[in-house]
């Protein structure tokens, strides 16, 4: 059974809630899903998943939530090369912050691409100013992502 790891960066639990809400969709598609609340580079490299999904909130002025900062630092410092990684990004933010809207998700997406990873489809950016419950946007996106990227394995 192929594996999906959902790497969560959250401050107040919104990104974790999204990860938990979309997990059943991937299980139904045939994946063994692990949601990582304290993700590390080892989770990405040493036990590489068949597919990765990064569900990341932006805090402050484009900053990462504290729980995912170690992973981001390890990626920046070690440049592990991720040419075999296929991934997606769900970025949560607040457009009232202007240029830093979804900054953490955008930065992580660029960092993964710089390491040679391949993003499947478009990044989902959820605006707290427009969407009260983030999973209202994430669930249809995940369903479409599974279908459009032909990720169904079961």
N, C-alpha and C positions, 0 to 999 in steps of 0.2 A: 504494500500500500504506500503510495507516495506521501511525502510529508510536506506540510505547510507550517511555517513558523510565522506567527504574527508578533512583530517587535513593537512594543507599545512605549510611547513617550507621553506621559500624562502628568498633569499637576493636580487637577481636581476630580479626575476619574472619567472625564468625557471620552477620551480616546480609548480607555479600557472598556467602557461601556460599548462603544462601537465594535471593538474587537470581539467582545463576548456575544454581541447581537449577530454578527456575521459568521461566527464560527459554524453554526449548524448548516449554513449554505455550502460551506466547503466540505464539511463532513458528508453531506448528501451527495456532493460531487465526487466523493471517493478519497478524500484526504484524511490523514491522521494529523490533527491540528494541535499545535502547542501555542499557547498565548504566553509571551514572556514579558513580565512586568519589570524585571531587572535585567534587561538584555546585555550581553557581552559579545565581544568579537568571537570568542570561542563558540558561542551559539550559532554564529554565522559561518565560521570557517572550519572548525574541528568536527562539528557534526552538521555539515552543510545540509540545509533542507532542499527538497526538490523545487520548492517555490517559497518566496518570502513576501510578506506584506508588512509594510511599515505604516503604523497608525500613530501619527505624531501631532500633538498639540503645539501651538506656539505660545510662549509666555512673554510678558514684558514687551520689549521692542525687538521681536524676532528671535527670542532666545529659546533654547531647548529646555524642556522640563528636566529637573535634576536626575530622574531615574534613567534617562537615556544618554546623559552627558558622557559617562564612561565609554559607552560604545562609540559615540561620535569621536571622542578623543583618540581611542584606539585606532579607528579607521584613518584618522588624519595622520597619526604618528607612525603607524606601522605599514600603511599602504599595502595591504595584503594581496591585492590583485584578485578581482572577483569575476573573472571572465565567464565562469560557469553559472553565475547567479542570475536567476530570472526573478523579477520582483515587481511589486506594485506599491503605490503610495497613496494613503489617505491622509491629507493634511487638514488640520482643524485650526481655524484662526478667527480673527475679528477684523473686518475691513475698516473699522474706525481707526485702526492703527496705521492706515495708509500704506506706505512702501514696505512695511515689515509684515503685512498680511500673509499668513501661512509661511513666514520666513523659515521656520525650523524645517518644515516639510520640504520646501523648495531647496534649501541648502543640503539636506540629507539626500535628496534625489540627485542633485548635481554631484555630490561626493561619491555616491554609489556609481554613477555613470563614469566619473573620472577613474574609478577602480576597475572599469571594464564590464561592470554588470549591465544587464539588459532589462530596461523597464518594459513591461508589457502594457500596451495601451496608454491612455492618458492618466495623469495624476488627478485624483479627486481633491478639490479644495472646497471645504465646507465653511461657510461664513456664518458665525454666530449671530450676526446682525440680521440674517435672512432665515436661518434655520434654527428653530428653538431646540429640537431634538436631533442631534447629529445623525442618529441611526436612520432618520427619515430620508436622508440623502444617501447614506452609506449602503443600506440594504439594496435599493434598486441598482446602484452602481456595481456592487459586488455580483449581483445576479447577471448583469450585463457583461461584466468583466469575465466571469466564468464562461459565458456563452461566446462572446466575441473572440476571446483568446483560446477557445477550444480547450479549456482546462478540465472539463468533465472527464473523469477516468473510471467512474463506477457505472 
